[in-house]
Amino acid sequence: MNIVFVASEGVPFAKTGGLADVAGALPRAVADLGHEAALFIPCYRKVWDQGPELVGTGVPLRVPVGAATISGHVFESRIPGSDVPVYLVDQPRYFDRDGFYGHLGHDFEDNCERFVFFQRAVLEAVSALGLRPDVFHCNDWQTGLIPLYLQTLYKDAPGLAGAGSLFTIHNLAYQGLFWHWDVPLTGLSWDYFNHTSLEFHGKLSFMKAGLIHADFLSTVSPTYAEEIQTQRQGAGLDGILRERRADLRGIVNGIDVGSWSPMREPMIAKPYDVETVATGKAACKAWLQEHAGLPVRPDVPLFAQIGRLDPQKGWDLLADVADGLLGLDVQLVVLGTGHPKYHDLLEGLAKRYPDKVWAHLGFSDALAHQIEAGADVFLMPSLFEPCGLNQLYSLAHGTVPVVHATGGLVDTVVDLTPATLADGAATGFVFREPTPAALWEALARVLDAWRDRNAWSKLVHAGMSTDWSWDRSARKYVEVYREIARRKRPHLAQEGAKAAASA
């Protein structure tokens, strides 16, 4: 099959969150299974600053955006370690900026126009390049109009006729909502601005367009697929998702084991695997403690947190228990940036507990790897988490996660109980209610287990022995692609099935 992935970011070219990790890894995993794959992302300023080398395709773009026609170009690169092409849509007016979606905490006012251009430019480029996809795999609101475009403005475009679409929800909370007077920018008729298509409480919704018009829907964990069908986590779109329940799949993200494996990371102090974790992790922990200016003590549990400093990530819960935890014999390292009140919290904790707390208020990819390799416990008390990747990175590094029972966290971490410890299934600690009391009870269980070195060793080994590679996720996505092809092009799907059976 031929799959075209479309996303607003992808590693190593551009990243703000987990979507970029998915976009940079899943196409390569699908290609490794014998399918054709390509990725389209915008050509942001940071791509030129830090991305791999780009070459011109010679494909000029003239893209209708409202009453105007905007020119652009397409550059090409490769996903590192593969032959999967990455096509980068370039238009400096839209993408030569400091941020991807906004700057200094404010969205760009022309985001509707920017991502209308991007989506139509992708379709124009796919046609011009002769890629002839079976399925467009669209990701989040920045690509939500593509399924509708395939049914309307581009239904007869060369190479696009009969192409299906999969729309993946990475985080339903971000919906791409715009002023209703932006509808003409899309090139679509006002007839589509109604509650069965683009209209959401008087606004234009890119997310809703994807949910309604894609041939199939997916999200990034089975539990999140159920959660978003409820009023509590459906963000006003739960009714649509319940109506499309039969077309919705929850597929847990994978991790790039080439990049997130302690045997393959050149930036960590000592490589290790499940057989050598005791000595390898000890060396990485000592390096991290020294780097953070903390006492180098193998006996003290080293807690860690990496990511956005935001209420969604459970930082209000962490704030409530921080002094209680740090009153015990523990250490804490944090890597991240976000809301100023959490910056102030961490700076205050570091001053009060200089021998226990270190915070790097920014982002460093190398340091993220070093923390995962050196920490003993990873804190992830997110109020909601569609999938989450850091708990998977932690499991791969023998760093025991503490998670709230939501979304992909509860799908990927097995809580320690006497039964799960005895049968070797336990990989971490799960607390059910998003309250400081529940988190504190989980932390108390962590410290009890830490004192039982045999139990702790079982947790570490079970986590490192779990397969969260992209291969397993990619196989599930291929099943969805085949179902879409069967619906859109029945004769091709039958031929593919015959070929697979004879292989």
Backbone hydrogen bonds, N-H to C=O, Kabsch-Sander energy under -0.5 kcal/mol:
donor,donor_aa,acceptor,acceptor_aa,energy
3,I,1,M,-0.5
3,I,36,E,-2.6
4,V,135,V,-2.5
5,F,3,I,-0.6
5,F,38,A,-3.4
6,V,137,H,-2.7
7,A,40,F,-2.3
10,G,14,A,-1.2
11,V,20,A,-2.0
13,F,10,G,-1.4
14,A,10,G,-2.2
20,A,17,G,-1.0
21,D,17,G,-0.8
22,V,18,G,-2.1
23,A,19,L,-2.8
24,G,20,A,-1.8
25,A,21,D,-1.0
25,A,22,V,-0.8
26,L,22,V,-2.9
29,A,25,A,-2.1
30,V,26,L,-2.7
31,A,27,P,-2.3
32,D,28,R,-2.2
33,L,29,A,-0.7
33,L,30,V,-0.7
34,G,31,A,-2.1
35,H,30,V,-1.4
36,E,1,M,-2.7
38,A,3,I,-1.5
39,L,85,P,-2.2
40,F,5,F,-2.4
41,I,87,Y,-2.0
43,C,89,V,-2.8
44,Y,42,P,-1.2
45,R,95,F,-1.5
47,V,44,Y,-0.9
48,W,44,Y,-0.9
48,W,45,R,-0.8
49,D,45,R,-1.4
50,Q,46,K,-2.6
51,G,46,K,-0.6
51,G,47,V,-2.0
55,V,76,E,-2.3
57,T,74,V,-2.0
61,L,72,G,-2.6
63,V,70,I,-3.3
65,V,68,A,-2.6
66,G,185,L,-1.2
68,A,65,V,-1.8
70,I,63,V,-3.2
72,G,61,L,-1.7
73,H,90,D,-2.1
74,V,59,V,-0.7
75,F,88,L,-2.5
76,E,55,V,-3.2
77,S,86,V,-2.2
79,I,84,V,-2.3
82,S,79,I,-1.4
86,V,77,S,-1.9
87,Y,39,L,-3.4
88,L,75,F,-2.8
88,L,86,V,-0.5
89,V,41,I,-2.2
89,V,87,Y,-0.6
90,D,73,H,-3.1
90,D,88,L,-0.6
94,Y,91,Q,-2.0
95,F,91,Q,-2.2
96,D,92,P,-1.7
97,R,95,F,-2.0
103,H,106,H,-2.4
106,H,103,H,-1.5
108,F,101,Y,-2.5
111,N,108,F,-1.5
114,R,110,D,-2.8
115,F,111,N,-2.4
116,V,112,C,-1.9
117,F,113,E,-2.3
118,F,114,R,-2.1
119,Q,115,F,-1.9
120,R,116,V,-2.5
121,A,117,F,-2.7
122,V,118,F,-2.3
123,L,119,Q,-1.8
124,E,120,R,-2.6
125,A,121,A,-2.8
126,V,122,V,-3.0
127,S,123,L,-1.9
128,A,124,E,-2.4
129,L,125,A,-2.8
130,G,126,V,-0.6
130,G,127,S,-0.8
131,L,126,V,-1.9
134,D,2,N,-2.9
135,V,2,N,-1.6
136,F,164,G,-2.6
137,H,4,V,-3.0
137,H,135,V,-0.6
138,C,136,F,-0.9
138,C,166,L,-3.3
139,N,6,V,-1.0
140,D,168,T,-2.5
143,T,140,D,-2.3
144,G,141,W,-1.7
146,I,143,T,-1.2
149,Y,145,L,-2.7
150,L,146,I,-2.5
151,Q,147,P,-0.8
151,Q,148,L,-0.5
152,T,148,L,-0.9
152,T,149,Y,-0.8
154,Y,149,Y,-2.8
155,K,152,T,-1.4
157,A,154,Y,-1.1
160,L,157,A,-2.2
161,A,157,A,-1.0
163,A,160,L,-2.4
164,G,134,D,-2.9
166,L,136,F,-2.7
167,F,216,F,-2.3
168,T,138,C,-2.9
168,T,166,L,-0.6
169,I,218,S,-2.8
170,H,168,T,-0.7
174,Y,171,N,-1.5
175,Q,173,A,-0.7
178,F,204,L,-2.4
182,D,179,W,-2.1
183,V,180,H,-1.8
185,L,182,D,-1.5
186,T,182,D,-0.6
186,T,183,V,-1.7
187,G,183,V,-0.5
187,G,184,P,-1.0
188,L,183,V,-0.6
192,Y,189,S,-1.9
193,F,190,W,-1.9
194,N,192,Y,-1.9
197,S,194,N,-2.1
198,L,192,Y,-2.4
199,E,194,N,-1.9
200,F,203,K,-2.7
203,K,200,F,-1.7
204,L,178,F,-2.9
205,S,198,L,-2.6
205,S,203,K,-0.5
206,F,176,G,-2.3
206,F,204,L,-0.6
207,M,175,Q,-2.2
209,A,205,S,-1.4
210,G,206,F,-1.8
211,L,207,M,-2.3
212,I,208,K,-2.2
213,H,209,A,-2.5
214,A,210,G,-1.8
215,D,165,S,-0.8
216,F,165,S,-1.4
217,L,247,D,-3.0
218,S,167,F,-2.1
219,T,249,R,-2.4
220,V,169,I,-0.8
225,A,221,S,-1.8
226,E,222,P,-1.3
227,E,223,T,-2.7
228,I,224,Y,-2.4
229,Q,226,E,-1.2
230,T,227,E,-1.8
233,Q,227,E,-0.6
234,G,230,T,-1.5
237,L,234,G,-2.8
241,L,237,L,-1.9
242,R,238,D,-2.4
243,E,239,G,-2.1
244,R,240,I,-1.7
245,R,242,R,-1.3
247,D,244,R,-2.0
248,L,245,R,-1.5
249,R,217,L,-1.6
251,I,219,T,-2.8
251,I,249,R,-0.6
253,N,220,V,-1.0
255,I,468,W,-1.9
257,V,255,I,-1.2
259,S,256,D,-1.2
260,W,256,D,-3.1
264,R,261,S,-2.7
265,E,261,S,-0.6
268,I,265,E,-1.3
272,Y,262,P,-0.9
276,T,273,D,-0.5
277,V,273,D,-0.6
280,G,276,T,-2.6
281,K,277,V,-2.6
282,A,278,A,-1.1
283,A,279,T,-1.8
284,C,280,G,-2.0
285,K,281,K,-2.8
286,A,282,A,-2.3
287,W,283,A,-2.1
288,L,284,C,-2.2
289,Q,285,K,-2.8
290,E,286,A,-2.3
291,H,287,W,-2.8
292,A,288,L,-2.4
293,G,289,Q,-0.5
293,G,290,E,-1.1
294,L,289,Q,-2.9
297,R,295,P,-1.3
300,V,297,R,-0.6
303,F,301,P,-0.7
303,F,331,Q,-3.0
304,A,377,V,-1.8
305,Q,333,V,-1.6
307,G,335,L,-2.4
309,L,337,T,-1.8
310,D,308,R,-1.4
313,K,310,D,-1.2
314,G,311,P,-2.1
315,W,310,D,-1.1
318,L,314,G,-2.1
319,A,315,W,-2.3
320,D,316,D,-1.5
321,V,317,L,-1.3
322,A,318,L,-1.4
325,L,321,V,-2.7
326,L,322,A,-2.9
327,G,323,D,-1.0
328,L,325,L,-1.7
330,V,328,L,-1.8
331,Q,301,P,-2.0
332,L,356,K,-3.3
333,V,303,F,-2.1
334,V,358,W,-2.0
335,L,305,Q,-2.5
336,G,360,H,-2.1
339,H,309,L,-3.0
342,Y,339,H,-1.3
343,H,339,H,-1.4
344,D,340,P,-2.6
345,L,341,K,-1.8
346,L,342,Y,-2.5
347,E,343,H,-2.5
348,G,344,D,-2.4
349,L,345,L,-2.4
350,A,346,L,-2.5
351,K,347,E,-1.5
352,R,348,G,-2.2
353,Y,349,L,-2.7
356,K,353,Y,-2.1
357,V,353,Y,-2.2
358,W,332,L,-2.0
360,H,334,V,-3.0
361,L,359,A,-0.7
362,G,360,H,-1.8
368,A,364,S,-2.0
369,H,365,D,-1.8
370,Q,366,A,-2.2
371,I,367,L,-2.6
372,E,368,A,-2.1
373,A,369,H,-2.2
374,G,370,Q,-1.7
375,A,371,I,-2.6
376,D,302,L,-2.6
377,V,302,L,-2.0
378,F,400,V,-2.5
379,L,304,A,-3.0
380,M,378,F,-0.6
380,M,402,V,-2.8
382,S,380,M,-0.6
383,L,312,Q,-2.4
384,F,312,Q,-0.8
392,L,389,L,-0.6
393,Y,389,L,-2.6
394,S,390,N,-2.5
395,L,391,Q,-2.1
396,A,392,L,-2.2
397,H,393,Y,-1.2
397,H,394,S,-0.7
398,G,395,L,-1.3
399,T,394,S,-2.8
400,V,376,D,-2.3
400,V,398,G,-0.6
402,V,378,F,-2.8
403,V,429,F,-2.9
404,H,380,M,-1.2
405,A,431,F,-2.3
406,T,404,H,-2.2
408,G,385,E,-1.7
409,L,385,E,-0.5
409,L,406,T,-1.5
410,V,406,T,-1.1
411,D,407,G,-0.9
412,T,408,G,-0.9
412,T,409,L,-0.7
413,V,409,L,-1.7
415,D,413,V,-0.6
416,L,428,G,-1.6
417,T,415,D,-0.6
421,L,417,T,-2.6
422,A,418,P,-1.8
423,D,419,A,-2.0
424,G,421,L,-0.8
425,A,420,T,-1.7
426,A,420,T,-1.8
427,T,414,V,-2.4
428,G,414,V,-2.0
429,F,401,P,-2.4
431,F,403,V,-2.2
435,T,433,E,-2.3
439,L,435,T,-2.2
440,W,436,P,-2.7
441,E,437,A,-2.2
442,A,438,A,-1.8
443,L,439,L,-2.3
444,A,440,W,-2.3
445,R,441,E,-1.7
446,V,442,A,-2.0
447,L,443,L,-2.2
448,D,444,A,-1.9
449,A,445,R,-2.4
450,W,446,V,-2.5
451,R,447,L,-1.4
452,D,448,D,-0.6
452,D,449,A,-1.0
453,R,451,R,-1.0
456,W,449,A,-0.5
456,W,452,D,-2.5
457,S,453,R,-2.2
458,K,454,N,-1.8
459,L,455,A,-2.1
460,V,456,W,-2.4
461,H,457,S,-2.5
462,A,458,K,-2.4
463,G,459,L,-2.3
464,M,460,V,-2.2
465,S,461,H,-1.3
466,T,463,G,-1.1
468,W,466,T,-0.8
470,W,255,I,-0.8
472,R,469,S,-0.6
473,S,469,S,-0.8
474,A,470,W,-3.3
475,R,471,D,-1.9
476,K,472,R,-1.1
477,Y,473,S,-2.1
478,V,474,A,-2.5
479,E,475,R,-1.5
480,V,476,K,-1.4
481,Y,477,Y,-2.8
482,R,478,V,-2.5
483,E,479,E,-1.7
484,I,480,V,-2.4
485,A,481,Y,-2.7
486,R,482,R,-2.5
487,R,483,E,-1.7
488,K,484,I,-2.6
489,R,485,A,-3.3
492,L,489,R,-0.7
493,A,489,R,-2.1
494,Q,490,P,-2.0
495,E,491,H,-1.8
496,G,492,L,-2.5
497,A,493,A,-2.2
498,K,494,Q,-2.1
499,A,495,E,-2.3
500,A,496,G,-2.4
501,A,497,A,-2.2
502,S,498,K,-1.7
503,A,499,A,-1.0
